[in-house]
Amino acid sequence: MNRPDFSSEDVAVVSGQGAPVWEDAATRNPAQSPAPELLTANRQSWGRYPSVAHAGVAELSRRQPLPDLAALGPSLLPHGLGRSYGDSCLNEGGVLLDTTSLNRFIAFDATTGLLRCESGVSLAQILDLGVPRGWFLPTTPGTKFVTVGGAIANDIHGKNHHVAGAFGRHVTCFELLRSDGQRYLCSPNENVDLYRATIGGMGLTGLILWAEVQLRPISGPYVDMESIRFGSLAEFFEVSEESDRACEYTMAWIDCMAAGAQVGRGLFMRGNHAWQPRIPGRTGTPRRLLSLPIDLPNWVLNGASVRAFNALHYHAQLLKRVRKTIPYDPFFYPLDSIGDWNKMYGRRGFLQHQCVLPRETALQSLRSILETGAKSGEGSFLAVLKTFGDVKSPGLMSFPRPGVTLALDFAFKGEKTLRLLDRIDEIVVDHGGAVYPAKDARMSPKTFEASFPRWRDFAGFIDPNFSSSFWRRVTG
Ligand SMILES: Cc1cc2nc3c(=O)[nH]c(=O)nc-3n(C[C@H](O)[C@H](O)[C@H](O)COP(=O)(O)OP(=O)(O)OC[C@H]3O[C@@H](n4cnc5c(N)ncnc54)[C@H](O)[C@@H]3O)c2cc1C
């Protein structure tokens, strides 16, 4: 592919201020480095449920030598931008290792798209660097405010899973620091077991210091997209099959309150990177961020308002098909345009349930889940459906697997919300599916076991000083 010409800047290599600080400290015994002072400021996850207290937060700074992790406490967990919904990024009573100041690019080869950066670099930073130079993320979740460390630890997936697989496939190597001070270079050829355990390893195998990621080439910042209205689950699968053959990016929003023959109706979004480097009079740069200033009162989101929103959103598209060429930002990250949108669910927070279901029985299992949700009256604004392909990830604990994935958001209303989600888990497990840890705050050990039957193999790679609220909960 020819290099795009939309950036006149001919940057072969972008470097930070030299090598990462800890490269100088490579020969130093980390045990001699002072442990950073613990901050009392707490951290939350995106769903703001559960709310847990930590012993402290250690802000890892690139200006300081690597700390002696063991001296920070007996129970540690890396924490990126806290975009996981539940408790997989929390560690009640333990110490969080805040990585967001480890946010420096180390090297970028603009001819090959190979990027090396510290683990706290966000996907937003990578887009700012890469897009003007003709490079895009190999895959991206529905928000760009996640760190590279977080993307590896949950082996995140995007709208292009059917062609690109999950994030871990594009990570050529990383360095892992364990609490005994040992540092491991991990890649498909070196320390392979640790490489596989850390991809999707939920931060439990150690602290990723930096990683190398292969970006994918693009011609410009735009996406040719099409939105297609579909009237049922069966129609979703028809459109999806056709779209997965022709488009790199596919996903659907569904009206989770629709009933009868219309169960699963929605809007299918598909797209490809556009060829145009520039469109006269238009900017490809992200929109400004507005923020939700306060928590909405709990009563705003109820069965009736969710039903009305879903029906309006479905009917807002008058034509069966709408085609547009738009900047990448609104296509990939529509929710990022409203900062703190999680406050919409009120002070008690919310839960997301994301599962993957085998394709063979997906019509029945999806219908059953959607009907269960609709009957409960606890509808979801953000119901997303997408097929996963069979591109395998190197991660031992990766969530994506062939089938179809459904994500539903529910405001937390106490026991009745928890009971509803348990009921949905039962349907998922009965159909041979799995629940996604990055979104979870309440699945039972039984559901976890059914979702990740190889978790005991993984447990052998956990750093003895690392743990999380999620891990203790699901492994009893
Ligand atoms: C609006 C929205 C849309 C989303 N869409 C998707 C989607 O489409 N697909 C998808 O897969 N996910 C999606 N997510 C979830 C999100 O991508 C993941 O939870 C991601 O891991 C969050 O990264 P983070 O930097 O915020 O990390 P955190 O949430 O802070 O931590 C996530 C995990 O990474 C570990 N971790 C963080 N840094 C390191 C490090 N340096 N070394 C070792 N472990 C580390 C933590 O211990 C934790 O286990 C979405 C989230 C939101 C809020």
The ligand as an SDF file (V2000), in Angstrom:
LIG
                    3D

 53 58  0  0  0  0  0  0  0  0999 V2000
  -17.7700    3.2290   26.6130 C   0  0  0  0  0  0  0  0  0  0  0  0
  -16.9650    1.9540   26.7080 C   0  0  0  0  0  0  0  0  0  0  0  0
  -16.9300    1.1070   25.6160 C   0  0  0  0  0  0  0  0  0  0  0  0
  -16.1910   -0.0780   25.6830 C   0  0  0  0  0  0  0  0  0  0  0  0
  -16.1780   -0.8840   24.5870 N   0  0  0  0  0  0  0  0  0  0  0  0
  -15.4730   -2.0270   24.6170 C   0  0  0  0  0  0  0  0  0  0  0  0
  -15.3960   -2.8590   23.4610 C   0  0  0  0  0  0  0  0  0  0  0  0
  -15.9840   -2.5610   22.4130 O   0  0  0  0  0  0  0  0  0  0  0  0
  -14.6330   -3.9770   23.5350 N   0  0  0  0  0  0  0  0  0  0  0  0
  -13.9390   -4.3170   24.6690 C   0  0  0  0  0  0  0  0  0  0  0  0
  -13.2580   -5.3570   24.6670 O   0  0  0  0  0  0  0  0  0  0  0  0
  -13.9960   -3.5410   25.7760 N   0  0  0  0  0  0  0  0  0  0  0  0
  -14.7300   -2.4110   25.7680 C   0  0  0  0  0  0  0  0  0  0  0  0
  -14.7650   -1.6070   26.8890 N   0  0  0  0  0  0  0  0  0  0  0  0
  -14.0070   -2.0180   28.0680 C   0  0  0  0  0  0  0  0  0  0  0  0
  -12.5630   -1.4790   28.0670 C   0  0  0  0  0  0  0  0  0  0  0  0
  -12.0320   -1.4700   26.7690 O   0  0  0  0  0  0  0  0  0  0  0  0
  -11.6710   -2.3910   28.9140 C   0  0  0  0  0  0  0  0  0  0  0  0
  -12.2230   -2.5720   30.1760 O   0  0  0  0  0  0  0  0  0  0  0  0
  -10.2330   -1.8770   29.0220 C   0  0  0  0  0  0  0  0  0  0  0  0
   -9.4470   -2.9030   29.5540 O   0  0  0  0  0  0  0  0  0  0  0  0
  -10.1250   -0.6470   29.9260 C   0  0  0  0  0  0  0  0  0  0  0  0
   -8.7860   -0.1870   29.9260 O   0  0  0  0  0  0  0  0  0  0  0  0
   -8.2790    0.8360   31.0440 P   0  0  0  0  0  0  0  0  0  0  0  0
   -7.0110    1.4570   30.5940 O   0  0  0  0  0  0  0  0  0  0  0  0
   -9.3740    1.7590   31.4180 O   0  0  0  0  0  0  0  0  0  0  0  0
   -7.9180   -0.1690   32.2180 O   0  0  0  0  0  0  0  0  0  0  0  0
   -8.6120   -0.4410   33.6300 P   0  0  0  0  0  0  0  0  0  0  0  0
  -10.0740   -0.5650   33.4380 O   0  0  0  0  0  0  0  0  0  0  0  0
   -8.1100    0.5200   34.6340 O   0  0  0  0  0  0  0  0  0  0  0  0
   -7.9900   -1.8780   33.9170 O   0  0  0  0  0  0  0  0  0  0  0  0
   -8.3780   -2.9650   33.1140 C   0  0  0  0  0  0  0  0  0  0  0  0
   -7.4870   -4.1690   33.4080 C   0  0  0  0  0  0  0  0  0  0  0  0
   -6.1910   -3.9030   32.9070 O   0  0  0  0  0  0  0  0  0  0  0  0
   -5.2260   -4.1480   33.9060 C   0  0  0  0  0  0  0  0  0  0  0  0
   -4.1040   -3.2510   33.6020 N   0  0  0  0  0  0  0  0  0  0  0  0
   -4.1530   -1.9240   33.3420 C   0  0  0  0  0  0  0  0  0  0  0  0
   -2.9010   -1.4670   33.0940 N   0  0  0  0  0  0  0  0  0  0  0  0
   -2.0580   -2.5150   33.1990 C   0  0  0  0  0  0  0  0  0  0  0  0
   -0.6440   -2.6720   33.0910 C   0  0  0  0  0  0  0  0  0  0  0  0
    0.1560   -1.6480   32.8000 N   0  0  0  0  0  0  0  0  0  0  0  0
   -0.1170   -3.8950   33.2900 N   0  0  0  0  0  0  0  0  0  0  0  0
   -0.9140   -4.9660   33.5910 C   0  0  0  0  0  0  0  0  0  0  0  0
   -2.2520   -4.8740   33.7000 N   0  0  0  0  0  0  0  0  0  0  0  0
   -2.8220   -3.6620   33.5070 C   0  0  0  0  0  0  0  0  0  0  0  0
   -5.9570   -3.8510   35.2090 C   0  0  0  0  0  0  0  0  0  0  0  0
   -5.3670   -4.5070   36.3180 O   0  0  0  0  0  0  0  0  0  0  0  0
   -7.3350   -4.4210   34.9070 C   0  0  0  0  0  0  0  0  0  0  0  0
   -7.3620   -5.8020   35.1200 O   0  0  0  0  0  0  0  0  0  0  0  0
  -15.4800   -0.4170   26.8680 C   0  0  0  0  0  0  0  0  0  0  0  0
  -15.5220    0.4490   27.9620 C   0  0  0  0  0  0  0  0  0  0  0  0
  -16.2550    1.6190   27.8970 C   0  0  0  0  0  0  0  0  0  0  0  0
  -16.2850    2.5390   29.1010 C   0  0  0  0  0  0  0  0  0  0  0  0
  1  2  1  0
  2  3  1  0
  2 52  2  0
  3  4  2  0
  4  5  1  0
  4 50  1  0
  5  6  2  0
  6  7  1  0
  6 13  1  0
  7  8  2  0
  7  9  1  0
  9 10  1  0
 10 11  2  0
 10 12  1  0
 12 13  2  0
 13 14  1  0
 14 15  1  0
 14 50  1  0
 15 16  1  0
 16 17  1  0
 16 18  1  0
 18 19  1  0
 18 20  1  0
 20 21  1  0
 20 22  1  0
 22 23  1  0
 23 24  1  0
 24 25  2  0
 24 26  1  0
 24 27  1  0
 27 28  1  0
 28 29  2  0
 28 30  1  0
 28 31  1  0
 31 32  1  0
 32 33  1  0
 33 34  1  0
 33 48  1  0
 34 35  1  0
 35 36  1  0
 35 46  1  0
 36 37  1  0
 36 45  1  0
 37 38  2  0
 38 39  1  0
 39 40  1  0
 39 45  2  0
 40 41  1  0
 40 42  2  0
 42 43  1  0
 43 44  2  0
 44 45  1  0
 46 47  1  0
 46 48  1  0
 48 49  1  0
 50 51  2  0
 51 52  1  0
 52 53  1  0
M  END
$$$$
